[in-house]
Amino acid sequence: MKHISGRLCHIKVALACLILSSAGSAMAQQKQNLPIIQQVKFKKDTTSITRFGAKGDGITLNTESINKTIASVSQKGGGVVLIPSGLWLTGPIELKSNVNLHLKRDAILQFTADFNQYKLVQGNWEGQPAWRNQSPISGVNLENIAITGSGIIDGNGGAWRMVKKDKLTETQWKTLVASGGVVRADGKMWYPSEKTVKGSNTKNAGVIEAGKTAADYQDIKDFLRPNLLVLTGCKKILLEGVTFQNSPAWNLHPLLCEDLTLRNLQVKNPWFAQNGDGVDVESCKNVLIEGSTFDVGDDGICIKSGRDEAGRKRGVPTENVIVRNNIVYHAHGGFVIGSEMSGGAKNIWVYDCSFIGTDIGLRFKTTRGRGGVVENIYINNINMIDIPGEAILFDMYYAAVDPVPLAGEKREAIKTVTVPVTEATPQFKNFYIKDVVANGAEKAIFFRGLPEMNIKDVHLENVTIKAKKGIEIIEASGIFLKNVNVITDNTSPVVMIQNGSNINISNLSYPINSKILFDVSGEKSKGIKISGTDVSKAKTASVLSTEVDKKALEISK
């Protein structure tokens, strides 16, 4: 009987190894089939904005001159619109088809702090239709467009943004308050104007309502911050070489676009800039982001597809995306999917990227009400250092707060309840993550799914993380960890599993004399298989809560 039982055990281990091997093969095979992104092509004709009267003196408002130049070049069949050396002050710029807006190295295109230059337009905010101030740079239903060169595009975001006192030094705060604006009654927030204050206290501010016009939103206009660049429904786009910085809100927001290339960009916002994302690719198809550097106030490189019912109704996933050879410095997440992913996201490749001090490294977030399916995500060769939060995070309880609490900030624990599965139930499945190294994180790996919809089929292989805490797996199934090395001082436990099923851990490395290697709880925990791991190095190999079936955890050599 023992002989038969041993053979069955070996068969189970072999099957688990086969599944992991298949996962690696799937990643390799998928990388062979990377999407092809169509590229732009322009006439060589070049027209300087000075030809239409623009002056680079930092004082003259050049809105009309720049837009006339762009329109003229487009009407003649396209070409290059040149922003030469100088400081060019302007209001909103509207791109046109077949135009390459090219900035010289010593050119700064700065957008005015005069809010009257930005009209309210119907746009999109965090995945929902909304009234916003016109974006500094925008384009709708265009084809064959580009912004290139090595100059700087500055959104003058400091004029728009509210700022938390806790995010500034005492001197910075005093300087900001002395500049004007309004300080909240509790003294913890600064606002640029009374309209900003009113907007911040208005529920669903800016959301489009039937029967209302732009005039109905004038009393909160200053609060409706624009994204620096918004391209909607455009095809064949190139952003290359330029620095995009200091946006009122998100820096780059392509929406419903196809064949988008972002190459060798510098994308910057102050670290304290609320909603100061680097790039948010929303409901786009065929995208390449490569060779770029991000240092921003919110998520760095982010994939979205609409929010809640509005996103599901649109029903357009972000798909066929390549993210490679990028560096992300400060950001809430290095590479991020969500939380607005209601239209889904699929077929995404992320590789050869480095995250330096991002709050979270790989960040996948959603919440009930979103709906949408995120699947077929292939990630490899990621390096991270000094991550204040989790190196790798899957969280289906996202709340709109900073991922790392400020000093003294208290947050309530998540209350777990099970609700019925509907079209509003989000899904994460089929992730393949390989060859990840992180030196310094608060927590190595974190999974938190919903009781009614677990995180499913996630494969991690060849992962080494030095962190204060180890691995947590909550409400997840089909999780495969192979050759994972967790270096942590907090070993009570190294791996915590709560209501996890079909968990396969092979060749786990951990600190010698760890207090507890595996801590398993939750009555739904089952099918947890450990192989190729010397559990004798731990003081206690495993602890099972009373509600856990003793057969839920199997440890084999």
Legacy VTK file of the C-alpha trace (Angstrom):
# vtk DataFile Version 3.0
C-alpha trace
ASCII
DATASET POLYDATA
POINTS 557 float
0.000 0.000 0.000
2.858 2.385 0.869
4.485 1.538 -2.469
1.311 2.464 -4.407
0.893 5.657 -2.367
4.505 6.631 -3.114
4.017 6.057 -6.831
0.872 8.204 -6.794
2.788 10.954 -5.044
5.553 10.851 -7.684
2.954 10.958 -10.443
1.333 14.050 -8.873
4.714 15.781 -8.634
5.506 14.877 -12.232
2.179 16.301 -13.365
2.820 19.531 -11.474
6.273 19.815 -13.087
4.722 19.153 -16.498
2.236 21.972 -15.954
5.027 24.360 -14.975
7.097 23.277 -17.964
4.117 23.871 -20.214
3.717 27.345 -18.723
7.340 28.169 -19.589
6.869 26.849 -23.084
3.695 28.914 -23.427
5.592 32.069 -22.499
8.380 31.327 -24.986
5.931 30.460 -27.742
3.810 33.558 -27.126
6.892 35.801 -27.314
7.487 34.472 -30.822
4.076 35.870 -31.810
4.470 39.472 -30.679
2.048 41.884 -32.320
3.183 44.090 -35.189
2.631 47.800 -34.670
2.154 49.858 -37.828
4.444 52.900 -38.022
3.942 56.517 -39.109
5.308 58.100 -42.277
5.473 61.819 -43.107
6.432 64.190 -45.879
9.814 65.819 -45.314
8.375 69.315 -45.714
9.075 71.348 -42.550
7.243 74.483 -41.414
8.310 76.476 -38.369
5.650 77.918 -36.086
7.462 81.271 -36.449
6.124 81.438 -40.000
2.676 82.085 -38.507
3.918 84.645 -36.006
4.915 82.565 -32.967
7.417 84.135 -30.563
9.570 82.110 -28.162
9.902 84.820 -25.550
8.030 83.061 -22.733
5.478 85.892 -22.673
3.604 85.822 -25.972
0.639 83.432 -26.038
1.201 81.358 -29.180
-1.972 79.268 -29.223
-3.300 80.675 -32.498
0.068 80.622 -34.290
0.815 76.995 -33.386
-2.666 75.729 -34.275
-2.631 77.626 -37.578
0.708 76.050 -38.465
-0.553 72.558 -37.671
-3.800 73.070 -39.641
-1.965 74.520 -42.649
0.550 71.647 -42.833
-2.225 69.049 -42.490
-4.333 70.693 -45.227
-1.369 70.554 -47.613
-0.994 66.802 -47.141
1.125 66.743 -44.015
4.722 67.178 -42.924
6.732 68.454 -39.982
5.706 71.354 -37.747
8.856 72.651 -36.069
9.046 74.066 -32.539
12.465 75.774 -32.691
14.721 76.969 -29.880
12.883 79.098 -27.339
10.317 79.161 -24.550
6.947 78.925 -26.235
3.943 79.813 -24.079
0.653 78.488 -25.409
-2.894 77.430 -24.699
-4.419 74.134 -25.905
-2.985 72.615 -29.093
-5.100 70.460 -31.397
-3.184 67.952 -33.515
-4.154 67.122 -37.099
-3.637 64.068 -39.318
-0.316 63.537 -41.110
1.515 66.059 -38.905
4.713 65.454 -36.947
5.104 68.071 -34.204
8.884 68.218 -33.740
10.640 69.944 -30.831
14.259 71.027 -30.968
16.475 70.025 -28.051
16.475 73.551 -26.594
12.745 74.125 -27.100
10.306 74.289 -24.188
6.604 74.213 -24.993
4.880 75.418 -21.846
1.124 75.607 -21.344
-0.386 78.676 -19.767
-1.622 78.808 -16.177
-4.556 80.957 -17.340
-7.491 78.555 -16.853
-9.677 80.748 -19.093
-7.729 79.450 -22.092
-9.062 75.923 -21.474
-12.707 75.413 -22.388
-14.788 72.638 -20.823
-15.191 69.707 -23.212
-16.857 66.322 -23.027
-14.107 63.824 -22.432
-13.245 60.928 -20.162
-11.991 60.754 -16.586
-10.806 57.526 -14.989
-12.800 55.412 -17.411
-16.092 57.333 -17.361
-17.534 60.038 -19.655
-16.976 63.394 -17.974
-16.613 67.118 -18.490
-12.956 68.171 -18.288
-10.896 71.192 -19.118
-9.555 70.828 -22.640
-6.243 68.981 -22.634
-3.118 70.982 -23.447
-2.555 68.628 -26.403
-5.389 66.643 -27.960
-6.520 64.880 -31.108
-9.679 63.040 -32.090
-10.107 60.510 -34.925
-6.740 61.355 -36.466
-4.363 59.177 -38.461
-0.600 59.250 -38.912
0.426 61.702 -36.173
3.578 62.199 -34.132
5.315 64.277 -31.495
9.073 63.882 -31.824
12.386 65.552 -31.095
14.208 66.064 -27.815
12.548 69.168 -26.398
10.313 69.601 -23.363
6.517 69.785 -23.122
5.482 71.250 -19.761
1.845 71.164 -18.610
2.196 73.781 -15.835
0.513 71.280 -13.528
1.377 73.119 -10.332
-1.266 75.702 -11.194
-3.955 73.000 -11.177
-3.065 70.460 -8.531
-4.257 70.239 -4.951
-1.441 69.208 -2.598
-1.390 67.280 0.686
0.613 68.938 3.452
2.046 65.568 4.529
3.789 65.250 1.160
5.831 68.449 1.468
8.562 69.671 3.775
7.629 72.458 6.174
9.425 75.009 4.008
7.767 73.782 0.806
4.353 73.938 2.468
4.861 77.501 3.715
6.022 78.610 0.278
2.988 77.006 -1.365
0.510 78.580 1.057
2.150 81.997 0.622
1.624 81.740 -3.162
-2.169 82.102 -2.726
-4.931 79.550 -3.030
-6.999 78.038 -0.225
-6.039 75.825 2.718
-8.577 73.298 3.965
-10.057 73.918 7.418
-8.023 71.103 8.978
-4.833 72.582 7.488
-3.886 69.373 5.668
-4.671 70.232 2.037
-3.949 73.165 -0.279
-6.204 74.076 -3.205
-5.433 76.467 -6.082
-8.868 78.161 -5.915
-12.337 78.160 -4.366
-13.657 76.374 -7.470
-11.173 73.572 -6.797
-12.402 73.325 -3.213
-16.031 73.126 -4.311
-15.218 70.481 -6.913
-13.375 68.351 -4.364
-16.514 68.366 -2.193
-18.850 67.513 -5.089
-19.848 63.879 -5.540
-19.069 62.563 -9.040
-17.706 65.954 -10.023
-17.721 66.442 -13.775
-19.632 63.259 -14.607
-21.816 63.938 -17.635
-25.514 64.181 -16.791
-28.405 64.387 -19.253
-29.672 67.913 -19.780
-26.578 69.600 -18.375
-24.189 71.731 -20.426
-20.696 73.086 -19.809
-22.240 76.128 -18.158
-23.565 73.941 -15.338
-20.012 72.994 -14.339
-18.413 76.448 -14.304
-18.517 76.666 -10.513
-16.191 73.630 -10.240
-14.251 74.150 -13.481
-10.819 74.516 -11.858
-11.222 71.105 -10.208
-11.695 69.319 -13.550
-7.987 68.967 -14.279
-6.985 67.939 -17.807
-4.552 65.222 -18.791
-1.531 66.663 -20.591
-1.979 64.648 -23.816
-5.222 62.947 -24.813
-5.568 61.131 -28.140
-8.974 59.603 -28.823
-9.835 57.221 -31.653
-6.529 57.811 -33.463
-4.518 55.434 -35.648
-0.781 55.218 -36.286
0.783 57.371 -33.583
4.414 57.995 -32.636
5.644 59.744 -29.493
9.440 59.708 -29.523
12.319 61.379 -27.729
10.359 64.191 -26.085
10.075 64.999 -22.376
6.460 65.226 -21.142
6.327 66.744 -17.677
4.364 68.553 -14.998
0.888 67.536 -16.098
-2.241 68.733 -14.259
-3.320 65.064 -14.078
-2.235 62.028 -16.171
0.640 62.766 -18.532
-0.244 60.592 -21.532
-3.709 59.181 -22.230
-4.310 57.336 -25.496
-7.966 56.215 -25.626
-9.454 53.869 -28.237
-6.311 54.160 -30.362
-4.578 51.663 -32.654
-0.935 51.229 -33.651
0.620 53.383 -30.951
4.394 53.636 -30.404
6.005 55.369 -27.408
9.783 55.344 -27.737
12.635 56.894 -25.764
10.419 59.291 -23.815
11.062 61.042 -20.512
7.788 61.269 -18.567
7.851 63.192 -15.297
5.583 64.556 -12.594
6.359 65.575 -9.004
6.187 62.531 -6.735
3.342 64.119 -4.748
1.204 64.855 -7.829
-2.214 63.300 -7.271
-3.420 61.351 -10.343
-0.040 62.164 -11.872
0.262 58.923 -13.870
2.921 58.428 -16.540
0.974 56.755 -19.333
-2.513 55.239 -19.210
-3.218 53.105 -22.273
-7.008 52.747 -22.349
-8.965 50.462 -24.692
-6.142 50.518 -27.254
-4.916 47.877 -29.690
-1.382 47.239 -30.970
0.850 49.244 -28.642
4.628 49.441 -28.176
6.190 51.234 -25.191
9.969 50.974 -25.231
13.166 52.641 -24.085
11.344 55.190 -21.947
11.857 56.551 -18.439
9.041 57.398 -16.013
9.281 59.317 -12.731
5.783 60.348 -11.668
3.245 60.898 -8.893
0.953 57.917 -9.522
1.129 54.736 -11.615
4.024 54.620 -14.085
3.011 52.437 -17.049
-0.674 51.594 -16.715
-3.182 49.546 -18.724
-6.883 50.466 -18.515
-10.133 49.836 -20.420
-12.929 51.833 -18.805
-14.684 51.855 -15.479
-17.647 49.825 -14.230
-20.814 49.853 -16.359
-19.484 52.529 -18.745
-16.384 50.426 -19.460
-18.369 47.232 -19.910
-20.792 49.003 -22.238
-17.891 50.266 -24.338
-16.544 46.717 -24.301
-13.151 47.461 -25.851
-10.179 45.712 -24.195
-6.607 46.906 -24.280
-4.817 44.205 -26.239
-1.663 43.331 -28.127
0.724 45.443 -26.040
4.520 45.250 -25.796
6.297 47.007 -22.896
10.063 46.610 -23.007
13.344 48.216 -21.966
11.745 50.833 -19.736
12.794 52.301 -16.385
10.303 53.516 -13.788
11.514 55.547 -10.816
8.949 56.954 -8.394
5.418 55.747 -9.128
2.608 53.996 -7.283
3.340 51.007 -9.521
6.023 50.184 -12.087
3.835 48.221 -14.485
0.147 48.310 -13.627
-3.126 46.882 -14.889
-6.282 48.494 -13.479
-8.106 49.421 -11.551
-10.331 50.672 -14.418
-10.198 47.520 -16.554
-13.909 46.896 -17.120
-13.464 46.313 -20.855
-10.727 43.755 -20.219
-7.021 43.488 -21.008
-5.285 40.660 -22.846
-2.218 39.607 -24.785
0.330 41.830 -23.052
4.095 41.300 -22.959
6.322 43.090 -20.437
10.046 42.412 -20.382
13.514 43.848 -19.731
12.263 46.590 -17.394
13.617 48.081 -14.154
11.659 49.618 -11.284
13.590 51.872 -8.903
11.721 52.830 -5.731
8.221 52.425 -7.132
5.663 51.960 -4.339
4.768 48.571 -5.863
6.625 46.767 -8.629
4.188 44.676 -10.662
0.722 45.871 -9.657
-2.569 44.293 -10.759
-5.616 45.878 -9.117
-9.383 45.791 -9.440
-12.485 45.748 -7.272
-16.081 44.567 -7.249
-18.227 46.480 -9.699
-15.556 46.696 -12.381
-16.226 43.466 -14.240
-13.804 42.781 -17.089
-11.290 39.984 -17.654
-7.519 40.440 -17.501
-5.792 37.462 -19.098
-2.810 36.237 -21.077
-0.176 38.458 -19.477
3.477 37.498 -20.090
6.183 39.127 -17.969
9.886 38.341 -17.729
13.265 39.790 -16.860
12.185 42.433 -14.370
14.610 44.037 -11.906
13.582 46.086 -8.868
15.236 47.845 -5.949
13.888 49.694 -2.897
10.172 48.923 -3.265
8.262 50.400 -0.269
5.270 48.065 -0.778
4.860 44.731 -2.536
7.236 43.590 -5.263
4.422 41.632 -6.956
0.784 42.365 -6.112
-2.590 41.030 -7.246
-5.412 42.760 -5.369
-9.138 42.562 -6.066
-10.018 44.883 -3.159
-8.553 48.055 -4.611
-9.506 51.284 -2.847
-8.578 54.687 -4.252
-5.782 55.388 -1.762
-1.999 55.509 -2.007
-0.532 51.981 -1.912
1.829 52.884 0.932
0.152 54.612 3.927
1.570 57.919 5.074
3.061 58.142 8.581
0.299 57.844 11.167
-2.366 56.923 8.605
-4.777 54.203 9.785
-6.710 51.928 7.443
-9.467 49.490 8.264
-8.934 45.796 7.614
-10.779 44.230 4.693
-14.046 42.543 5.702
-14.475 39.377 3.673
-17.961 38.600 2.406
-19.134 36.500 -0.520
-21.481 38.042 -3.068
-23.083 36.566 -6.218
-21.049 36.514 -9.436
-22.408 38.958 -12.038
-21.136 40.829 -15.084
-19.687 43.296 -12.555
-17.371 40.633 -11.093
-13.770 41.183 -12.292
-11.392 38.369 -13.227
-7.603 37.928 -13.213
-6.304 34.792 -14.925
-3.487 33.344 -17.015
-0.454 35.331 -15.867
3.059 34.069 -16.613
5.828 35.836 -14.675
9.420 34.695 -15.001
12.938 35.862 -14.096
12.242 38.576 -11.530
14.780 39.963 -9.049
13.931 42.470 -6.318
16.351 43.779 -3.698
14.294 45.427 -0.998
10.504 45.383 -0.595
8.002 45.484 2.233
6.407 42.242 1.014
7.600 39.824 -1.629
4.385 38.498 -3.246
0.752 39.219 -2.450
-2.421 37.656 -3.885
-5.848 38.728 -2.660
-8.793 37.518 -4.702
-12.517 37.588 -4.057
-14.273 34.661 -2.358
-16.677 34.436 -5.300
-13.947 34.927 -7.935
-10.452 33.791 -7.086
-7.332 34.965 -8.842
-6.632 32.045 -11.172
-3.796 30.401 -13.053
-0.778 32.506 -12.158
2.666 31.067 -12.867
5.802 32.511 -11.207
9.188 31.040 -12.065
12.785 31.986 -11.215
11.905 34.762 -8.769
14.283 36.105 -6.106
13.020 38.753 -3.700
14.601 40.237 -0.606
11.766 41.681 1.478
10.659 42.319 5.054
7.762 39.875 4.639
7.282 36.785 2.513
4.357 35.504 0.480
0.600 35.832 1.081
-1.935 33.908 -1.017
-5.576 34.696 -0.231
-8.584 33.474 -2.229
-6.506 32.226 -5.158
-6.479 28.994 -7.157
-4.147 27.496 -9.716
-1.059 29.280 -8.388
2.268 27.781 -9.485
5.530 28.927 -7.875
8.733 27.372 -9.213
12.267 28.291 -8.141
11.134 31.118 -5.905
13.692 32.445 -3.405
12.338 34.580 -0.562
14.920 36.309 1.622
13.138 37.756 4.636
13.676 38.456 8.331
10.003 37.976 9.172
9.574 34.213 8.940
6.386 33.735 10.891
5.355 32.577 8.364
7.339 32.656 5.123
4.253 31.622 3.134
0.704 32.322 4.311
-2.164 30.665 2.441
-5.787 31.478 3.220
-8.572 29.806 1.255
-6.128 28.813 -1.455
-6.691 25.825 -3.711
-4.573 24.012 -6.274
-1.412 25.732 -5.065
1.783 24.138 -6.380
5.117 25.270 -4.916
8.277 23.709 -6.292
11.878 24.355 -5.213
11.138 27.109 -2.721
14.209 28.704 -1.097
13.868 30.451 2.249
16.002 31.482 5.269
17.412 28.707 7.446
15.688 28.399 10.835
12.558 30.144 9.648
9.976 30.076 12.431
7.079 28.825 10.285
7.417 27.897 6.620
3.748 27.400 5.683
0.707 28.750 7.527
-2.547 27.500 6.017
-6.013 28.700 7.054
-9.526 28.902 5.634
-11.972 26.066 5.166
-11.645 26.298 1.362
-7.906 25.603 1.403
-7.119 22.380 -0.441
-4.823 20.842 -3.016
-1.689 22.582 -1.725
1.326 20.646 -2.976
4.923 21.335 -2.001
7.793 19.597 -3.803
11.567 19.913 -4.169
11.733 21.942 -0.961
13.779 20.996 2.105
11.268 21.837 4.837
13.621 20.544 7.552
15.504 23.866 7.527
12.495 25.519 9.141
11.794 25.286 12.850
8.166 24.490 12.011
7.390 23.194 8.554
3.669 23.927 8.609
0.789 25.159 10.735
-2.794 24.342 9.768
-5.760 26.105 11.325
-8.445 23.922 12.857
-10.873 24.438 9.957
-8.327 23.135 7.399
-8.477 19.498 6.326
-5.205 17.772 7.224
-5.009 16.463 3.655
-5.095 20.002 2.252
-1.294 20.265 2.432
0.987 17.644 0.861
4.760 17.924 1.190
6.961 15.654 -0.911
10.644 15.601 -1.748
LINES 1 558
557 0 1 2 3 4 5 6 7 8 9 10 11 12 13 14 15 16 17 18 19 20 21 22 23 24 25 26 27 28 29 30 31 32 33 34 35 36 37 38 39 40 41 42 43 44 45 46 47 48 49 50 51 52 53 54 55 56 57 58 59 60 61 62 63 64 65 66 67 68 69 70 71 72 73 74 75 76 77 78 79 80 81 82 83 84 85 86 87 88 89 90 91 92 93 94 95 96 97 98 99 100 101 102 103 104 105 106 107 108 109 110 111 112 113 114 115 116 117 118 119 120 121 122 123 124 125 126 127 128 129 130 131 132 133 134 135 136 137 138 139 140 141 142 143 144 145 146 147 148 149 150 151 152 153 154 155 156 157 158 159 160 161 162 163 164 165 166 167 168 169 170 171 172 173 174 175 176 177 178 179 180 181 182 183 184 185 186 187 188 189 190 191 192 193 194 195 196 197 198 199 200 201 202 203 204 205 206 207 208 209 210 211 212 213 214 215 216 217 218 219 220 221 222 223 224 225 226 227 228 229 230 231 232 233 234 235 236 237 238 239 240 241 242 243 244 245 246 247 248 249 250 251 252 253 254 255 256 257 258 259 260 261 262 263 264 265 266 267 268 269 270 271 272 273 274 275 276 277 278 279 280 281 282 283 284 285 286 287 288 289 290 291 292 293 294 295 296 297 298 299 300 301 302 303 304 305 306 307 308 309 310 311 312 313 314 315 316 317 318 319 320 321 322 323 324 325 326 327 328 329 330 331 332 333 334 335 336 337 338 339 340 341 342 343 344 345 346 347 348 349 350 351 352 353 354 355 356 357 358 359 360 361 362 363 364 365 366 367 368 369 370 371 372 373 374 375 376 377 378 379 380 381 382 383 384 385 386 387 388 389 390 391 392 393 394 395 396 397 398 399 400 401 402 403 404 405 406 407 408 409 410 411 412 413 414 415 416 417 418 419 420 421 422 423 424 425 426 427 428 429 430 431 432 433 434 435 436 437 438 439 440 441 442 443 444 445 446 447 448 449 450 451 452 453 454 455 456 457 458 459 460 461 462 463 464 465 466 467 468 469 470 471 472 473 474 475 476 477 478 479 480 481 482 483 484 485 486 487 488 489 490 491 492 493 494 495 496 497 498 499 500 501 502 503 504 505 506 507 508 509 510 511 512 513 514 515 516 517 518 519 520 521 522 523 524 525 526 527 528 529 530 531 532 533 534 535 536 537 538 539 540 541 542 543 544 545 546 547 548 549 550 551 552 553 554 555 556
